[in-house]
Amino acid sequence: MQGRDIFKQDLKEVVSAAFIPWRDLRNATVLITGITGLIGYTLAASLLEADREKGLHLKIIGVVRDKGRAEERFREFMADGQALVFVQGSVEEFPAVDGKIDFIIHGAAQTGSREFVSRPVETMETAVRGTGNLLELAREKRVKGFLYLSSMEVYGYPEKGHKVTENEIGSFSPSVLRNSYPISKITCEAMCCAYAAEYGVPAKIIRLTQTFGAGVNDKDKRIFAYFLRCMREKTDIVLKTKGETERSYLYTTDAATAILTVLLNGEIGKAYNAANEETYCSIAKMADLVAAEAGIKVKYELQDEEANGYPETLYMDLDTGELQKLGWHPGGGIGLAQMYHRTSAWMGG
């Protein structure tokens, strides 16, 4: 199956999710930040597919730094004349948005570990100032729903073998530069809860594990993208750490359905974990899996982890029970190996 066919199949998988109350989106205007990123792109494309198939009469507004780049990323949807418009600006210096807004999904954030260390001020400013601007917009527009895309990193460093639930926020030293990311995420979550309590903004939070799938940018710097490049180019995987970190992963379509589930069905002021618990493994084990699938080898060239912005060894086994209570579940039977094959096919065109 060709890459574009896989992506189209993925979109149909999202639209077929019976646990999403699609009727609640009818005639709605949805504003999305981070729309050109992996998750934002898949989410917006899924909403456009749902609009086409279900006649929802949606309008989607994407706030982007580069309007031309965004239009190129979504060119096939723009050509179809679907209800997608872009407003140029940044979340830090938020542009004026005219007209009604029913839902806001805030996904814009710095995502590169090295930038957390080299640009901690900008990392925190994008998060905190940007989220404040979006929450003020939600308050002004009296939105029906606001969803903040947070991260599993707010949990810090749980013990190995422990199942992590939503009430277990970690402890972080502000003197460690890389903590600019999780500390700012926690601050933004607190802002969501504060706006919900004080101003009645229907803010909810989703804490996503590492997500990938069809739609990924081949220049992505995260570990899964590096493994994908090795898989496609048939070059050996070279790990700079022992690969002891353990976590679950999430396919892009499952991230999209999780986001819509929490946005429409979640409890105001509450956070929800999102992960496919069946994918839980170490980075080293995942490297071995990819190497076996691709017929390549795994080599180790260990480097100083702190200097390179790598997080300490994590054991992030997220409990998704609260999300599943809302009706959500991973779809399509896509495990870790299938995630790599489908994403690799996408990157091949």
LUMVO-661544 format. One line per field, with one value per residue (C-alpha): x, y, z; residue number from 1. Coordinates in Angstrom, 2 decimals. Layout:
<sites>
px <- [X_...]
py <- [Y_...]
pz <- [Z_...]
num <- [NUM_...]
</sites>
This chain:
<sites>
px <- [0.00_1.31_1.91_-0.99_-3.35_-2.25_-2.91_-6.36_-7.08_-5.94_-8.35_-11.24_-10.25_-10.66_-13.97_-15.34_-14.72_-18.21_-17.23_-16.73_-19.95_-19.51_-22.91_-21.45_-19.17_-21.94_-21.68_-18.71_-15.63_-12.50_-9.27_-6.08_-2.55_0.36_-1.66_1.37_2.96_2.42_-0.52_-2.12_-1.87_-3.47_-6.18_-7.08_-7.04_-9.31_-11.77_-11.82_-12.50_-15.30_-16.72_-16.76_-18.25_-20.72_-21.73_-20.75_-20.30_-17.11_-14.78_-11.19_-8.84_-5.13_-2.86_0.52_3.85_4.22_0.99_2.66_4.24_0.90_-0.93_1.69_1.36_-2.43_-2.48_-4.67_-7.28_-7.07_-7.60_-10.79_-12.23_-12.85_-13.42_-9.80_-8.31_-4.99_-4.25_-0.60_0.93_2.46_0.92_3.25_2.03_-1.44_-3.23_-6.78_-9.34_-12.73_-16.02_-17.16_-14.98_-16.63_-13.62_-9.90_-7.26_-3.92_-1.01_1.73_4.90_8.63_9.32_13.10_15.09_18.18_16.13_14.90_18.54_19.80_16.64_14.93_13.53_11.85_10.63_8.86_7.66_6.00_4.27_3.17_2.56_0.99_-1.36_-2.37_-3.29_-5.34_-7.18_-8.01_-9.34_-11.43_-12.81_-13.59_-15.28_-17.15_-16.04_-17.80_-14.55_-10.82_-8.19_-4.54_-2.08_0.30_2.93_3.83_6.95_4.95_5.29_9.05_10.75_8.37_9.79_10.29_7.26_4.87_1.68_1.38_-2.01_-3.07_-2.65_1.13_2.87_6.67_9.20_11.65_14.67_14.41_18.22_18.23_17.72_15.97_13.24_12.10_9.81_8.03_7.86_6.21_3.80_2.77_2.34_0.09_-2.00_-2.41_-3.51_-6.15_-7.53_-7.46_-9.35_-11.89_-12.48_-12.37_-13.77_-15.73_-13.54_-14.28_-10.59_-9.43_-5.98_-4.59_-1.13_0.16_2.90_5.33_3.24_4.10_2.57_1.71_2.08_5.42_7.98_11.08_13.22_11.78_14.62_12.97_14.19_11.35_12.07_15.74_14.80_12.49_15.28_17.55_14.78_14.22_17.89_19.01_21.66_22.54_20.95_23.53_22.36_24.05_22.62_21.99_18.36_17.03_14.11_10.77_7.51_4.37_3.76_0.69_-0.21_-1.34_-4.92_-5.27_-3.93_-6.55_-9.43_-8.12_-7.98_-11.52_-12.80_-11.41_-12.45_-16.06_-16.56_-13.90_-14.50_-13.67_-10.45_-9.33_-6.27_-6.24_-3.37_-3.21_-1.09_-1.35_-0.39_0.40_3.38_5.26_8.96_12.49_14.22_16.77_14.02_12.34_15.66_16.04_12.50_13.12_16.50_14.96_12.16_14.61_17.48_19.97_22.02_22.00_25.30_26.14_28.32_27.57_27.77_27.14_23.36_22.97_25.14_23.01_19.73_18.64_16.27_17.29_16.20_12.40_9.93_6.75_4.05_0.92_-2.42_-5.16_-8.11_-9.65_-9.56_-11.03_-13.92_-14.90_-15.23_-11.83_-9.67_-6.79_-8.19_-7.13_-5.00_-1.87_1.05_4.59_5.85_2.83_3.36_6.85_5.82_2.91_4.99_7.86_5.44_4.12_7.64_8.16_5.24]
py <- [0.00_3.45_6.14_8.36_5.39_4.57_8.13_8.12_4.81_6.36_9.27_6.90_5.02_8.23_9.13_5.64_5.97_5.44_6.67_10.25_12.33_13.82_15.55_17.92_19.33_20.18_23.79_24.32_26.49_24.79_26.73_24.65_25.75_23.55_22.52_21.91_19.55_15.80_15.63_18.87_17.82_14.42_15.95_18.68_16.26_13.90_16.70_17.67_14.05_13.87_17.12_15.64_12.29_13.43_16.86_18.60_22.05_22.60_25.56_24.96_27.84_27.13_29.68_29.37_31.18_30.63_30.71_29.60_26.58_25.65_25.90_23.66_21.09_21.02_21.63_18.61_19.78_23.37_22.20_20.44_23.75_22.51_24.84_25.34_28.79_29.94_32.97_33.99_34.76_33.16_32.04_34.47_37.44_36.16_37.56_38.85_36.18_37.49_35.68_32.89_30.08_27.02_24.86_25.49_22.76_24.18_22.06_24.59_23.97_23.51_19.77_19.42_18.24_20.20_23.39_22.83_23.25_25.79_27.96_27.48_31.04_30.63_27.15_28.54_31.73_29.81_27.57_29.99_33.18_31.25_29.30_32.46_34.07_31.05_30.87_34.58_33.98_31.08_33.32_36.12_33.83_31.80_28.56_25.24_23.38_24.06_21.33_21.75_19.21_18.50_15.80_12.68_14.56_16.27_13.01_13.34_10.02_7.34_4.12_1.14_-1.16_1.57_2.34_6.13_7.76_11.36_12.50_11.93_15.12_14.95_17.14_19.21_21.37_24.75_24.91_22.02_23.73_20.83_21.12_24.30_22.00_19.94_22.89_25.05_22.23_21.97_25.75_25.67_22.89_25.00_27.94_25.75_24.70_28.29_29.66_26.85_27.60_31.41_32.26_29.18_28.36_24.68_23.76_20.14_18.56_15.55_14.16_12.42_9.86_9.94_9.82_8.98_7.65_8.60_12.35_12.58_15.07_13.21_15.92_15.25_14.97_12.62_9.07_7.35_9.49_8.58_4.88_5.42_6.97_4.05_1.64_3.32_3.90_0.46_1.99_0.66_2.28_4.05_4.74_7.48_6.11_2.63_2.99_2.08_4.52_2.72_4.23_3.53_4.96_6.13_5.99_9.30_8.19_7.05_10.43_12.16_10.10_10.59_14.37_14.54_12.24_14.44_17.66_16.53_14.09_14.94_16.55_20.26_20.89_17.28_15.69_12.42_10.12_8.99_6.01_2.55_0.54_-2.53_-0.77_-0.28_-1.08_0.33_2.36_-0.44_-3.02_-0.78_-0.37_-4.16_-4.50_-1.95_-3.49_-6.96_-5.64_-3.74_-6.24_-3.82_-3.75_-1.74_-0.18_1.83_4.97_6.30_10.07_12.44_12.52_15.84_17.78_16.56_17.44_13.82_13.22_10.90_7.28_7.15_4.41_6.00_3.33_5.44_4.22_5.15_3.97_7.43_7.99_4.56_5.39_8.02_5.25_5.66_2.74_2.31_1.34_-0.73_-3.21_-1.19_-2.27_-0.93_-2.87_-1.81_1.80_1.71_0.00_2.39_5.45_4.23_3.69_7.22_8.66_6.75_8.60]
pz <- [0.00_-0.95_1.65_0.61_0.65_4.19_5.31_3.73_5.45_8.73_8.30_7.70_10.87_12.87_11.23_11.93_15.69_17.11_20.59_19.31_19.42_15.96_16.14_18.75_16.05_13.61_12.34_14.67_14.22_15.57_16.12_16.23_17.13_16.14_13.09_10.86_13.38_13.30_15.69_14.52_10.88_11.48_13.66_11.17_8.24_10.20_10.95_7.28_6.33_8.91_7.54_4.04_5.03_7.67_6.37_9.59_8.01_9.97_9.79_10.88_11.67_11.90_13.58_11.85_11.72_7.97_5.97_2.74_4.40_5.96_2.65_1.05_3.85_3.39_-0.37_-1.20_1.28_0.11_-3.47_-2.42_-1.30_2.22_5.15_6.21_6.71_8.12_10.24_10.29_13.66_16.72_19.98_21.80_19.72_19.02_15.95_15.96_15.03_13.93_14.27_16.51_17.83_19.34_20.20_20.71_20.58_21.71_20.52_19.70_21.71_21.47_21.04_20.59_23.61_22.60_22.39_25.94_26.99_24.44_24.40_27.77_27.85_24.47_25.44_28.50_26.82_23.98_26.50_29.20_27.23_24.37_26.60_28.41_25.09_24.03_27.34_27.10_23.59_24.89_27.62_25.15_22.61_25.26_23.64_24.17_24.68_25.18_25.12_26.10_24.73_27.59_27.96_29.90_31.03_33.79_35.75_36.20_36.87_38.17_39.60_37.32_37.35_38.53_36.61_36.33_36.96_36.44_40.07_40.24_39.10_39.35_41.16_39.09_39.86_38.09_37.87_35.37_32.03_30.37_32.99_31.23_29.24_31.94_34.35_31.70_30.85_34.50_34.67_31.60_33.10_36.24_34.09_32.43_35.80_37.06_34.05_34.40_38.08_37.99_34.56_33.57_30.57_29.71_29.72_29.69_29.47_27.65_28.44_25.36_25.23_22.27_19.11_15.52_12.32_8.75_8.42_10.23_8.97_7.78_9.43_12.89_15.42_17.92_18.43_16.57_13.48_13.61_13.75_10.78_8.73_9.57_8.59_5.24_4.40_5.61_7.87_11.29_14.34_16.53_20.08_22.11_25.38_26.73_25.66_29.08_29.02_28.87_27.65_25.68_22.21_20.34_16.66_15.19_14.54_18.14_19.27_17.12_18.52_22.07_21.58_20.21_22.96_25.74_23.99_23.64_26.51_29.09_32.45_32.74_34.69_34.43_32.82_30.88_29.91_26.28_25.23_23.72_26.78_24.67_23.07_26.36_25.93_26.29_23.58_23.26_22.75_20.19_18.38_18.28_16.90_14.14_13.31_13.02_10.79_8.56_8.51_10.10_13.33_16.55_17.69_20.78_20.91_24.37_24.97_27.85_28.22_30.04_27.57_24.67_26.33_26.74_29.67_32.46_32.22_32.36_33.24_31.93_31.98_31.64_32.95_30.44_32.49_32.82_29.07_28.42_30.75_28.19_25.60_23.90_22.85_20.36_16.96_14.00_15.93_15.11_17.32_17.38_14.36_12.29_13.39_11.91_8.68_8.07_8.87_6.70_3.80_4.28_4.12_0.86_-0.75]
num <- [1_2_3_4_5_6_7_8_9_10_11_12_13_14_15_16_17_18_19_20_21_22_23_24_25_26_27_28_29_30_31_32_33_34_35_36_37_38_39_40_41_42_43_44_45_46_47_48_49_50_51_52_53_54_55_56_57_58_59_60_61_62_63_64_65_66_67_68_69_70_71_72_73_74_75_76_77_78_79_80_81_82_83_84_85_86_87_88_89_90_91_92_93_94_95_96_97_98_99_100_101_102_103_104_105_106_107_108_109_110_111_112_113_114_115_116_117_118_119_120_121_122_123_124_125_126_127_128_129_130_131_132_133_134_135_136_137_138_139_140_141_142_143_144_145_146_147_148_149_150_151_152_153_154_155_156_157_158_159_160_161_162_163_164_165_166_167_168_169_170_171_172_173_174_175_176_177_178_179_180_181_182_183_184_185_186_187_188_189_190_191_192_193_194_195_196_197_198_199_200_201_202_203_204_205_206_207_208_209_210_211_212_213_214_215_216_217_218_219_220_221_222_223_224_225_226_227_228_229_230_231_232_233_234_235_236_237_238_239_240_241_242_243_244_245_246_247_248_249_250_251_252_253_254_255_256_257_258_259_260_261_262_263_264_265_266_267_268_269_270_271_272_273_274_275_276_277_278_279_280_281_282_283_284_285_286_287_288_289_290_291_292_293_294_295_296_297_298_299_300_301_302_303_304_305_306_307_308_309_310_311_312_313_314_315_316_317_318_319_320_321_322_323_324_325_326_327_328_329_330_331_332_333_334_335_336_337_338_339_340_341_342_343_344_345_346_347_348_349]
</sites>
